[in-house]
Amino acid sequence: MKIKQTIIVTLLVVVTLFIVLLYWSVGSTDKIYTKSIVYDIDNLETTNFRDYDSVELVPSDLYKADEVKKLFQGEQYRAAWSKKIKVPIVFLDTLKGGMTILKEGGGKQTHSLKLKGADGITYTLRGVNKDASALIPEFLKTLNLENVVVDGISAQHPLAAILVAELAEKANVMHTGPNMVFVPKQKELQQYNENYGNRLYLLEYETESDINYTKYSNVSKIVETDDLQEMKVSLKDSLHVDTSTLVRSRLFDMLIGDWDRHTKQWGWAIQKKDSMYNAIPIAGDRDNAFFHLEGVIPLILSNKNVVKELRPFDEDIDFIEGYIYPFDRYFLLKTPQDIFIQEAEKLQATLTDSALKESLKVWPKNIRDLDADDILKKIKSRRNDLKEYATKFHEIIQKQGKVMEPLKGSEDIALPENLLNCFECYP
């Protein structure tokens, strides 16, 4: 009886201590969102930024942490978010010959503006600082634990997209060419000036455009997946996805640990060859590449039995199922295993140790000194095992089979049943 009582008391003490430390860890700030901290500018509201060509800033101070917070919520990329970097200043009236705002966009975390340049190409400004308010469930608000979600963004590297684009270029994987810029308040932002001015952004191509911005010739337009599906209805067997390129892109995602690759993260360059149309995939939104998870809470959440899609960027991929989306089954169900192996070998051949090291030069030295060695070590380890991952990737797609529900973003399209299940199953 005494032993049982001792166990119960011990458990109560442990649970109580856990709860106390948990609230300590989340109690360092009640902020949901902050802008970047700009240096050597006395007043952001009155400064004439046209007198400057760049600014020095810290992406965010939202992720500062004491040792208790680091224990419970991890070290993540806190240091990178707090490092000073230099970025160019841009104005919409001169950027790309002059930009026109088309509409406000963005997902649950990212504030963005869709723009059209004087060259006719569609661009987007995507906020580097994330607003996690839409992601916070009501029960966490009730428990005053919002910071569990807010602080989770520290697992994203603020300069991830810049490095991914450089790696993608060497891997012959299509990308949206992101560049980091500072956008001061300006009349060209119109009604968005207050909410979007004086902020840090990634300027990149949109995953849809009437003008070809890719290196491929004979591209008539760039479309999103729902438009691609509607094209398939009319073009039937004249339109096919470039599955080899898609397999390479998806294996590249696994190399860099980008687990957030649902359907709306993709665009397609439509290339015409004689009477045939080839859809070449373009990956967008690289916020979750190199996703670095540490700490008690993130490791619990990323357990495959809790949130299976939340994959940590480790040296090995121990749960490849978490990387696989209905998108993969939809487009790659009929792709032979040989294609997966061949594309893995191509990536192994192009992303050599020297190519990886060279790519890191796109980051400022102070950021490289923080994170380069760890990221390179993990990519190399994954690269060396890539054929094994490719084989497993193919096997899981075949095992899971056709999708039974519309892809994300395609829910409102009336599609023939065989096109709803699998792109290459139609007609």
N, C-alpha and C positions, 0 to 999 in steps of 0.2 A: 504493500500500500504506500509506504513512504517513498519507494522508488518511483512509483507512478506519479505521486504528487511532485516529486523532484523534477521529473520529466516535464510535467505540465507547467510548473513554475519556470523552468528553463526556457521552454517554448514561448511562454508569455513575455519573458524578459527579452528574448531574441526578437520577437515580433514588434514589441514596443520600441526597442532600440532601432530596428529597421525603419519603422514609421517616423521616429524622431529624426534620424539621419536623412531620410527621404525628404522630409519637409525642410530640413536645413539646406539640402542640396538645391531644391527648387526655389528657395526663398531669397536668393541673391538679387533677383530682379523680378518685377512684375510687368516688365515691358514685353510687348508682343512683336514690335518692329522698331528698328531705328535706321536712320540714313547713315551714310558713310561720314567719317570725320575728316574734314578738309583742313589742311595745314597752311599757314602763312597767308590766310585770307581773313581779314578782320571781320568783315560782315558779308555773308553770302547774299543778302538781299540787296545791298547797295553797290557791290563791286561790279565794275564793268569787265566781264570776263572776256570781252573781245580784245582786251589789252594783254591777254595771256594765251599761250598755246597749249599749256598743260597745267595740271595740278598734282600735288602730292596729297595722298589721302590714305586712311585706314578703312578697309571695306566695312568693318563693323566692330563695335565694342560690346555687342550684346552677349558674347559668348565667353567673357571673362569668368574664371572659376577658381575657387579655393580647393583645397585638397579633398574635402568631403564631396564637393560637386564632381570633381574628377573621378573619385572612386565610384560614385553612383551613376554618373552620366558620361563618364569617359573623357579622355584628353582630346580625342577626335582631331580636328584641324583648327583648334582654337588659336594657336600661335599664328597660323597663316591669315586668319581673319583679322588679327590684330597687328599685322605687319604693314608698314608704310610702303606704298607703291606709287609710281608716277604714271598718270594716264593722260591722253590727249583730250582737249576740250573740243566739242563740236557744236555747231549751230545748224539748225534745219535749213536755213535759207542758202547755205553754201555746201552742205553735206551732199556728196554725190551729185553736184550740180543743182541742188535744191530738192528738198523732200516735201511731199504732201502727205498729211496724216489721213489714213483711210478709216481706221477705227481703233478702238481700244480692245485689247485681247488679254491673253494670259490664262493660266490655269488656276488651281487652288492656292498656289504659293506665289506665283510670279506675276507682277504687274508688267504689262507690255503694251506697246503701240505698234500697230502695223502701218508701214509707210510705203510710199512709192517714190522712187528717185526719178530724176530727169531722164535717166536712161531707160525708164519703163520697168525696171526690175523692182520686185516687191521685197522689202526689208522689214526687219522687226527690231525694236529696242526692247530688250528683256532685262528687267531689273535684276541686279546681282544680289541685292538684299531681299530676302524672302519675307512674306507676310503669312505667318502660319495660322492666322485666326480662323480661316475656313476649315482647317484640318482638325481643330480641337473639338473632341466630342463633349457633349453636355455633362457627362458624368465627371470628366476631369475638371470642368469649370466649377461644378458643384463642390468638388473636393479641393478646389484651389490648387490644382496640379497642372495648370496650363503649360508651365515651363517644361514639362516632360516632352511635349511636342515641339515647342518653340526651340528649345536647346538642341533638339535632334538635328536641326539644320547644320549644326557645327560638324556633323559627319560629312557634309558636302564641302569639297574644296572650292574656295572662291574663284580660283583660276583654272579649274578643271577643264572647262570647255576650250581654253586656249591651247593647252597641251594635247587634248584629244584631237583637235583639228590637225595639228602637226603630225601626230602619230598616224592619223587616218590618211594623210597625204602620202606618207611613206608606204602605207599598207594598201594603197589604191582603193580606198574606201571613200565614198562620197560624203561630204560634210557641208556645213552651212557657212564656213569661213568666219567664225566669230572674232570680233575685236573688242577690247574693253575701252569704253569712252565715258567721259563725264559730260552730262547735259545740263548746262545752267538754265535757270529760268529765262524765258524769252517769249516774245509775243507770238512767235511761230508755233508755239505749243498750244496756242488758243485756249480753249476751255480746260485743257489738261495741265496748264502751266503750274498751278498751285500744287497738284498732286504728283506731277512728274518732273518738275524742274529741280535743279540742284541735286541730282542723283546719279549713281553709278550704274552703267548699263553694259550689256553685251549687244553690240550692233552686228547683226548677221543676216544672211539671206533667209527669207521665209521658205517654208516647205510647199509653197504654191506660188506660181509666177507665170505671167503670160510671155515673159521674155526669158530666153535661155541664159543662165549664168554658169552652167556647168562646162566642163572641158570636152563634153561629147558634142559631136556635130549632128545636124538634122534633128535637133530636139525642138518640137513645136511648142510645148508648154510643160509646166511642172504642176502637178495636181496632187491633192490629198487622196487618201485611200477611198473615201466614199465616192469621189468623182471617178476614180479608177474603176470601181465596181460598176458604175453606171456606163462607163465606156465599154466595159466588157459585155454588157447586155447588147449593145448595138454592134460592136465589132466582132464579137464571138471569137472564133478561132484565129482571127487576124491579130489579136492582142494577147501577148504573153508577158509574164514577169521574167526578168533576168534572174533566174533562180541561183545561178552560180555567184553572181554579185551579192544577192541577198544572203546567201549562206556565209559568204566571206564577211559581210557586214555584221551578221549576228555572232559569228565566232569572234570577231573583233570586239563586240560588246562584252563578251565573256572575258576576253583578255584584260580589258580595262575595268572590269567589275561594274559595268553599267547595267543595273537590274531593272531600271524603269523604262521599258521599251514597248509599251502598249501601242495600239494601232495609231493613235493620234500623234505619235511622235515621229511619223514618217511622211515623206513626200515621194513623188515618183516623176522622174524625167521621162517624158514620152518621146521616144525616138522612132522615126519612121524610116524603114528600109524597104523600098519598093512598095508593095501593098501590105506589108507587115508592120506591126507596131510592137516595140520593145519597151517595157516599163522598168527603168533603172532606179533602185531604191536610194533615197537620200535620208540619212538619219539626222533628226533635229533634237534639241533640248538635251544637253549633256550634263545637267546639274548633278546627276547621281553617279557619274564615273568616279572611280577610286574611292567609293563610299567606305569610310573608315569608322568602324564601330568598336568602342571599348566601353567599359563601365558596366555595372550591375544591370541597370535598366535596359540599355540598348541590347545587351547580350541576351536578356530574357525575351525581348520583343522579336529579335532576329532568329530565335529558335524556329526550326522548320515546322514545328507543331503550333506555333503562335502566329507569326506573320511570315508565311513561306516566301513571299516575294522580296522581303527585306534582306538582301544578301550582302554580307560583309565582304570587303575586299581583302581577302587573305591570300597566302601563297598558293593554296589549293582550293579547288571548287569541290566542296564535300556534299553539296546538294544541288546538282545541276537542274533539277526539276523546278527550282525557284526562279530560274532564268527564263523558263519556257512559257510563252503566252499563247492564247488562242490564235493570235496573229501568225505564229510560226506554223501551227498545224494548218491554218487556212491557206497559206501560200506555199508551204514546203512539203505537204503531204505526199506528193507524187515525185519528189526529188530523190534520185538514187543515192545510196550511201556513198558511192564513189565520189560524188560531187563534194560531199562533206569532207572526206579525207583529202581530196585534191586542194580544196580551199584552205584547209588547215596547214597543209604543206607549203602553200604559197605564203601564208602569213609567217610561218616559221622562217622561210627563206628571206623575206623582205624586212622583217622586224628583227634584225640582228642586234647584237649587243651594242655595236657602234651606232647603228641607226637609232636605237632607243636613247642612248646617251646624247646624241646630237639633237634629238627632239627637245630635250629638257632645256636647251638654250633659249627657247621662247619665253621661259619664265625669268623674272628678275633673279639676280644672284641670291638675294636674301630669302626668297621663297624656295629656290633650289636647295639652299643650305639646310632648310627645315625638312623638306619632304621628298626630295629627289631620290635619295638612296633607298628609302623604304618602298616607294612606288616602283622603282626599277626592279628591285629584288622580286617583288610580287608578280610583275608582268613577265619577267624572265621565267619564273617558276611555272606560271600558267602556260606560257608559250611552249615550254618543253613538253608539257603533257597535252598539248592541244589536239592531237589526233585522237587521243583517248576520249577527250571531251566531245569531239566532233562525232565520234561513233555513238556515244551515249546520247547525244543530242538527237541524232537521227532515230535511234531506237525508241526514245520516249515519244517523239512525234508519231511514229508508226503505232505505238501501243495506245496512245490516247485517241488517235484517229480524227475523223472529221469534227468540226465544230457544229454545235447544235443551236447556237444563238447568234444573232447579229454581232459583228465586231463593234468595239467601242467607237462611237461616232457614226455608225451606220444603222442605228436602230430605226430611223424614220424612212429608210429606203425600202421600197417593195422590190425584192429580188426573187428570181426563180429559185426554187428550193435547192437545186444542185449548185447554184452560184452562192447561195447563202452558206452552204457547208464547206466549200472548197473552191478556190479560184480557178484552178486548172481542171476542175471537174465539169466546167461549163464550156460549150453547150453539151 
